[in-house]
């Protein structure tokens, strides 16, 4: 059986790092929602829609608009999320090995239900601020709360300096994926 892991968490917690550990160590297909979103932004019809609604179609311009205007963010999501979900679902149909879908917006895009497990990377606010600086406040205010992510989790990785994230990730993969494929 092919396992689908949803890897999520707030901005700056280390989702990309955890995904890279899984890709380097195990034979998994990684679907990175940030990368998928960036690729979809390059599609001409999407750019036309963005230009019509926002007057810009580039990431920096869109970011300046949507991270200060909740309605603009909703409009952007209404354009992007259905396209991102459709792309992921198509990739899942083709996948023959375990899949890791990573991104902060798994729930908002409508992908929680396709995942067998939800793995959340977590870190306290002060650790995140140290990693990514002042952009934490702006982006975090537009995301779901830490508590909401934790409630959804089947597995939580504590990405803090005094805990070994690699041991946590490899142990979870061994327990949930490798063992279930041998049953």
ChimeraX attribute file (.defattr): number of C-alpha atoms within 10 A of each C-alpha:
attribute: neighborCount
match mode: 1-to-1
recipient: residues
	/A:1	11
	/A:2	15
	/A:3	19
	/A:4	21
	/A:5	24
	/A:6	27
	/A:7	28
	/A:8	30
	/A:9	30
	/A:10	24
	/A:11	22
	/A:12	23
	/A:13	26
	/A:14	23
	/A:15	24
	/A:16	17
	/A:17	14
	/A:18	23
	/A:19	22
	/A:20	13
	/A:21	15
	/A:22	19
	/A:23	15
	/A:24	10
	/A:25	10
	/A:26	14
	/A:27	11
	/A:28	20
	/A:29	19
	/A:30	16
	/A:31	20
	/A:32	17
	/A:33	21
	/A:34	15
	/A:35	12
	/A:36	16
	/A:37	15
	/A:38	14
	/A:39	11
	/A:40	18
	/A:41	18
	/A:42	12
	/A:43	10
	/A:44	11
	/A:45	11
	/A:46	16
	/A:47	17
	/A:48	15
	/A:49	15
	/A:50	20
	/A:51	14
	/A:52	11
	/A:53	14
	/A:54	16
	/A:55	13
	/A:56	16
	/A:57	20
	/A:58	14
	/A:59	11
	/A:60	9
	/A:61	12
	/A:62	18
	/A:63	15
	/A:64	10
	/A:65	17
	/A:66	19
	/A:67	17
	/A:68	14
	/A:69	12
	/A:70	13
	/A:71	12
	/A:72	17
	/A:73	17
	/A:74	12
	/A:75	14
	/A:76	18
	/A:77	16
	/A:78	12
	/A:79	15
	/A:80	19
	/A:81	19
	/A:82	13
	/A:83	16
	/A:84	22
	/A:85	18
	/A:86	12
	/A:87	16
	/A:88	18
	/A:89	13
	/A:90	11
	/A:91	14
	/A:92	19
	/A:93	8
	/A:94	8
	/A:95	14
	/A:96	13
	/A:97	14
	/A:98	19
	/A:99	22
	/A:100	23
	/A:101	24
	/A:102	25
	/A:103	23
	/A:104	23
	/A:105	19
	/A:106	22
	/A:107	15
	/A:108	13
	/A:109	19
	/A:110	13
	/A:111	16
	/A:112	19
	/A:113	11
	/A:114	15
	/A:115	17
	/A:116	15
	/A:117	20
	/A:118	25
	/A:119	26
	/A:120	29
	/A:121	28
	/A:122	25
	/A:123	20
	/A:124	12
	/A:125	17
	/A:126	10
	/A:127	16
	/A:128	22
	/A:129	16
	/A:130	11
	/A:131	13
	/A:132	13
	/A:133	12
	/A:134	11
	/A:135	13
	/A:136	18
	/A:137	14
	/A:138	11
	/A:139	16
	/A:140	16
	/A:141	12
	/A:142	14
	/A:143	16
	/A:144	15
	/A:145	12
	/A:146	16
	/A:147	9
	/A:148	11
	/A:149	21
	/A:150	18
	/A:151	10
	/A:152	16
	/A:153	18
	/A:154	13
	/A:155	17
	/A:156	21
	/A:157	24
	/A:158	19
	/A:159	22
	/A:160	15
	/A:161	9
	/A:162	7
	/A:163	11
	/A:164	12
	/A:165	19
	/A:166	15
	/A:167	11
	/A:168	16
	/A:169	21
	/A:170	15
	/A:171	13
	/A:172	16
	/A:173	17
	/A:174	13
	/A:175	11
	/A:176	15
	/A:177	18
	/A:178	15
	/A:179	10
	/A:180	13
	/A:181	12
	/A:182	7
	/A:183	6
